[in-house]
């Protein structure tokens, strides 16, 4: 038996799901649409952040009664928001294959609990509040084997961070052009705004807070046998290629299950959108559907 979500394939209107809490709002016209896929915006209260937040979801237009679907969390980069993945990529087409794609808003947080702003608990928001809301509101599976995280730039940093810190939550983690060296970046007058922002998120240069969030330290402590499959890419013309190669080398030396690919391009959606198809092909072989 098929359960209709009572939405046209290209639905952009609001929807209310029986028994759900929170507000489901209007989506934006710029979002890309795909056959057999619906798009929704949801607003709910995050206890970790102490305020209402909005996230976006792609899911199949028709779902079998009682069916539970794998979930992929798509994390945006710095200076972006929950609309970025739907506005600039073709990732939404994946929902037609029976997936729930969740696109939250992480501001400039690197998706971690900020060392210098106790109110910005973005790690707790995503891993606890958002995950719980998605699994209550949508027909989403709640086990590790059916959960993945994919991020670009700042979001790619978080995908690696979660894979190493919370391996029990995800079976697949992908980082496209991850800002993997962010905690290593020292104060610079030339990049004063960035330096202030990184201090707020990671703490002062050389601090224990920074070391605790540094993937180059975490990879030395993580258990390769428990860590999710790691998929990492970089553009051959981007400035982050050096640090990303260095990190991939550490994964090699410690025996993590992973792959690292490069392709022509820089640090932007033009490159990332070309890389997502290969990423998703691998992901579909790893996660349980």
ABEGO torsion letter per residue (X at the ends): XBBBAGBBAABABBBBBBGBBEBBBBBBAABBBBBGBBBBBBBBBBAAAGBBBBBBBBBBABBBBGBBBBBBBBBBBBGBBAAAAAAABAAAAAAAAGBBBBBBBAEAAGGBBBAABAABBAAAAAAAAAAAAAAAABBBBABAAABBBBBBEAAAAAAAAAAAABAAABABBBBBGBBAAAAABBBBAABAAAAAAAAAAAEBBGBAAAAAABAAAAAAABBAAABBBBBBBBBAABAAAAAAAAAAAAAAAAGBBBBBBBBBEBBBAAAAAAAAAAAAAAAAAABBX
